[in-house]
């Protein structure tokens, strides 16, 4: 069986998150979405469970952090080129995402990021495959 990852992050408004991430071109797995959560499809094996804090708290024995006040996760996604990174982040800014830092070009890697409407940080990056050791 192929390994899958489900990253869980807190959100406060399901409809707002759906609109924001739909605007970025993502889709959702409706089987795992509901009034309190969304299942964002990143790839065939990567999903982000966007969950209202009170619902997420039901799975935990610690309080759910507030991403508007502190970093609860840093979600990094790779793209095929620096241009795709720029286009993705610029679209996020158009949709209401916050530009929390300027782009970084290290030559072998280009990265930029945004904060979604709930304060979760998404880092987009491209890494030159000639520099990746496997």
Residue frames as qw, qx, qy, qz and C-alpha x, y, z in Angstrom:
[[0.000, 0.888, 0.459, 0.000, 0.00, 0.00, 0.00],
 [0.365, 0.543, -0.027, 0.756, 1.25, 3.47, -0.89],
 [0.339, -0.414, -0.483, 0.693, 2.00, 5.67, 2.12],
 [0.010, 0.768, 0.358, 0.531, -0.19, 8.74, 2.42],
 [0.287, -0.125, -0.441, 0.841, 0.10, 11.79, 4.64],
 [0.194, -0.790, -0.487, -0.318, -2.75, 13.75, 6.20],
 [0.282, 0.080, -0.334, 0.896, -1.52, 16.99, 7.74],
 [0.226, -0.754, -0.617, -0.015, -4.06, 18.56, 10.14],
 [0.227, 0.110, -0.135, 0.958, -4.27, 22.33, 10.61],
 [0.041, 0.593, 0.639, -0.488, -6.80, 24.54, 12.39],
 [0.028, 0.309, 0.398, 0.863, -9.18, 26.78, 10.45],
 [0.153, 0.264, 0.557, -0.773, -12.06, 28.92, 11.68],
 [0.551, 0.493, 0.115, -0.664, -14.22, 29.29, 8.57],
 [0.638, 0.091, 0.736, 0.207, -14.80, 26.28, 6.29],
 [0.517, 0.775, 0.363, 0.031, -16.43, 28.30, 3.49],
 [0.045, 0.947, -0.270, -0.167, -13.64, 30.92, 3.48],
 [0.443, -0.471, 0.721, 0.249, -10.95, 28.23, 3.38],
 [0.655, 0.359, 0.651, 0.134, -12.77, 26.41, 0.58],
 [0.394, 0.908, 0.139, -0.036, -12.95, 29.63, -1.48],
 [0.155, -0.853, 0.455, 0.204, -9.30, 30.52, -0.83],
 [0.457, -0.329, 0.791, 0.240, -7.83, 27.13, -1.72],
 [0.629, 0.541, 0.556, 0.050, -10.25, 26.57, -4.63],
 [0.262, 0.952, -0.055, -0.147, -8.98, 29.88, -5.98],
 [0.215, -0.687, 0.659, 0.218, -5.46, 28.45, -5.84],
 [0.589, 0.359, -0.612, -0.387, -6.63, 25.52, -7.97],
 [0.058, -0.168, 0.947, -0.266, -6.92, 22.86, -5.28],
 [0.637, -0.253, -0.513, -0.517, -9.76, 20.36, -4.98],
 [0.423, -0.366, 0.597, -0.576, -11.28, 18.67, -1.95],
 [0.292, -0.083, -0.950, -0.076, -12.12, 15.10, -1.04],
 [0.500, -0.369, -0.067, -0.780, -15.77, 15.52, -0.08],
 [0.788, -0.229, -0.570, -0.033, -15.84, 12.09, 1.59],
 [0.611, -0.253, -0.445, 0.604, -13.61, 13.54, 4.33],
 [0.041, 0.201, -0.042, 0.978, -15.10, 17.04, 4.39],
 [0.243, -0.623, -0.743, 0.018, -18.03, 18.35, 6.41],
 [0.161, -0.925, -0.229, -0.258, -19.37, 21.30, 8.38],
 [0.552, -0.806, 0.163, 0.135, -16.32, 21.30, 10.68],
 [0.523, -0.461, 0.567, 0.439, -13.55, 20.36, 8.26],
 [0.658, 0.677, -0.183, -0.273, -12.21, 20.19, 4.72],
 [0.802, -0.198, 0.461, 0.323, -9.93, 17.61, 3.14],
 [0.291, 0.839, -0.288, -0.358, -7.66, 19.51, 0.74],
 [0.930, 0.164, 0.246, 0.217, -6.13, 17.31, -1.97],
 [0.124, -0.813, 0.412, 0.393, -2.51, 18.29, -2.62],
 [0.306, 0.419, -0.784, -0.341, -1.60, 15.14, -4.55],
 [0.779, -0.077, -0.547, -0.298, -2.57, 11.48, -4.77],
 [0.712, -0.162, -0.592, 0.342, -0.75, 10.86, -1.49],
 [0.248, -0.057, -0.371, 0.893, -0.80, 14.22, 0.32],
 [0.242, -0.713, -0.546, -0.369, -3.88, 15.72, 1.98],
 [0.096, 0.166, -0.420, 0.887, -4.37, 18.63, 4.36],
 [0.304, -0.614, -0.729, -0.004, -7.17, 18.23, 6.86],
 [0.004, -0.329, 0.115, -0.937, -8.41, 21.74, 7.64],
 [0.447, -0.460, -0.765, 0.059, -10.31, 21.43, 10.87],
 [0.303, -0.784, -0.029, -0.541, -12.19, 23.81, 13.16],
 [0.106, 0.478, -0.700, 0.519, -10.29, 23.99, 16.47],
 [0.624, -0.233, 0.454, -0.592, -13.14, 22.65, 18.61],
 [0.951, 0.196, -0.084, -0.225, -13.47, 19.60, 16.33],
 [0.595, 0.513, -0.551, 0.281, -9.71, 19.07, 16.16],
 [0.231, -0.521, 0.597, -0.564, -9.50, 19.28, 19.96],
 [0.890, -0.126, 0.153, -0.411, -11.64, 16.14, 20.17],
 [0.914, 0.285, -0.263, 0.123, -8.67, 14.15, 18.82],
 [0.434, 0.514, -0.450, 0.588, -6.06, 15.62, 21.15],
 [0.630, -0.589, -0.437, 0.255, -5.07, 15.81, 24.79],
 [0.367, -0.284, -0.052, 0.884, -3.45, 19.28, 24.40],
 [0.272, 0.764, 0.270, -0.520, -4.99, 22.60, 23.41],
 [0.627, 0.537, 0.380, 0.418, -5.09, 23.48, 19.71],
 [0.358, -0.346, 0.046, 0.866, -2.79, 26.41, 18.91],
 [0.332, 0.858, 0.286, -0.268, -3.97, 29.59, 17.23],
 [0.699, 0.210, 0.298, 0.615, -2.02, 30.08, 13.98],
 [0.117, 0.898, 0.142, 0.400, -2.77, 33.83, 14.13],
 [0.445, -0.867, 0.198, -0.108, -0.68, 34.01, 17.32],
 [0.405, -0.572, 0.694, 0.163, 2.05, 31.40, 16.81],
 [0.459, 0.375, -0.703, -0.392, 3.29, 28.96, 14.20],
 [0.817, -0.122, 0.433, -0.362, 1.36, 25.69, 14.47],
 [0.823, 0.130, 0.485, 0.267, 2.93, 24.17, 11.34],
 [0.103, 0.659, -0.418, -0.617, 5.06, 25.13, 8.37],
 [0.802, 0.338, 0.491, -0.039, 3.68, 23.44, 5.28],
 [0.053, -0.608, 0.535, 0.584, 6.24, 23.30, 2.48],
 [0.790, 0.433, 0.425, -0.086, 5.23, 22.30, -1.05],
 [0.374, -0.327, 0.539, 0.680, 7.54, 21.90, -4.01],
 [0.573, 0.724, 0.154, -0.352, 6.82, 23.27, -7.47],
 [0.855, 0.276, 0.293, 0.328, 8.40, 22.56, -10.86],
 [0.487, 0.453, 0.073, 0.743, 9.94, 26.01, -11.40],
 [0.201, -0.244, -0.327, 0.891, 10.59, 29.37, -9.74],
 [0.241, -0.127, -0.333, -0.903, 7.90, 30.82, -12.02],
 [0.543, -0.407, -0.687, -0.259, 5.33, 28.39, -10.63],
 [0.431, -0.366, -0.555, 0.610, 6.32, 29.37, -7.09],
 [0.027, -0.106, -0.026, 0.994, 5.85, 33.06, -7.93],
 [0.385, -0.231, -0.525, -0.723, 2.52, 32.48, -9.69],
 [0.536, -0.418, -0.732, 0.046, 1.19, 30.38, -6.79],
 [0.344, -0.375, -0.443, 0.738, 2.17, 32.91, -4.12],
 [0.069, 0.025, -0.151, -0.986, 0.97, 35.92, -6.11],
 [0.456, -0.350, -0.634, -0.517, -2.41, 34.20, -6.59],
 [0.498, -0.445, -0.663, 0.338, -2.56, 33.53, -2.84],
 [0.176, -0.236, -0.210, 0.932, -1.94, 37.25, -2.19],
 [0.260, -0.154, -0.418, -0.857, -4.72, 38.18, -4.64],
 [0.564, -0.393, -0.677, -0.263, -7.07, 35.85, -2.72],
 [0.496, -0.780, 0.004, -0.381, -6.28, 37.47, 0.64],
 [0.882, -0.196, -0.206, 0.375, -3.20, 35.57, 1.76],
 [0.233, -0.955, 0.151, 0.106, -0.58, 37.60, 3.62],
 [0.693, 0.532, -0.320, 0.365, 2.93, 38.03, 2.25],
 [0.678, -0.732, 0.013, 0.065, 4.89, 37.37, 5.44],
 [0.563, -0.508, 0.412, 0.505, 8.33, 37.43, 3.79],
 [0.401, 0.722, -0.344, -0.447, 10.09, 38.31, 0.58],
 [0.959, 0.263, -0.101, -0.017, 11.14, 35.62, -1.92],
 [0.467, -0.670, 0.543, 0.195, 14.51, 33.97, -1.38],
 [0.829, 0.527, -0.185, -0.032, 16.69, 32.90, -4.31],
 [0.618, -0.607, 0.475, 0.152, 19.63, 30.73, -3.27],
 [0.207, 0.544, -0.698, -0.417, 20.50, 29.76, -6.84],
 [0.171, 0.046, -0.978, -0.112, 19.84, 26.07, -6.32],
 [0.113, -0.531, -0.824, 0.164, 16.54, 26.80, -4.57],
 [0.129, -0.299, -0.113, -0.939, 13.84, 29.46, -4.82],
 [0.242, -0.460, -0.827, 0.214, 11.25, 29.88, -2.07],
 [0.209, -0.269, 0.013, -0.940, 8.44, 32.18, -1.13],
 [0.179, -0.327, -0.906, 0.203, 5.48, 31.78, 1.16],
 [0.313, -0.421, -0.168, -0.835, 2.20, 33.13, 2.38],
 [0.147, 0.087, 0.785, -0.595, -0.06, 33.01, 5.37],
 [0.143, -0.428, -0.788, -0.418, -3.56, 31.71, 4.63],
 [0.305, -0.612, -0.158, -0.712, -6.63, 33.56, 6.00],
 [0.789, -0.565, -0.225, -0.088, -6.40, 31.56, 9.25],
 [0.257, -0.867, 0.423, -0.058, -2.71, 32.33, 9.77],
 [0.905, -0.106, 0.367, 0.187, -1.28, 28.96, 8.68],
 [0.004, 0.759, -0.477, -0.444, 2.03, 29.31, 6.84],
 [0.886, 0.355, 0.292, 0.071, 2.49, 27.73, 3.42],
 [0.224, -0.689, 0.499, 0.477, 5.99, 27.73, 1.95],
 [0.834, 0.537, 0.114, -0.050, 6.28, 27.20, -1.82],
 [0.310, -0.698, 0.540, 0.355, 9.69, 26.19, -3.15],
 [0.849, 0.507, -0.147, -0.025, 11.55, 24.98, -6.21],
 [0.544, -0.614, 0.523, 0.231, 14.79, 23.10, -5.91],
 [0.471, 0.619, -0.540, -0.321, 17.05, 22.52, -8.89],
 [0.986, -0.074, 0.064, -0.137, 16.98, 18.73, -9.40],
 [0.701, 0.506, -0.385, 0.324, 20.67, 18.78, -10.39],
 [0.029, 0.558, -0.549, 0.621, 21.47, 19.78, -6.80],
 [0.791, -0.342, 0.183, -0.473, 19.27, 17.23, -5.03],
 [0.150, 0.379, -0.911, 0.069, 21.16, 14.28, -3.63],
 [0.808, -0.164, -0.213, -0.524, 19.19, 11.08, -3.32]]
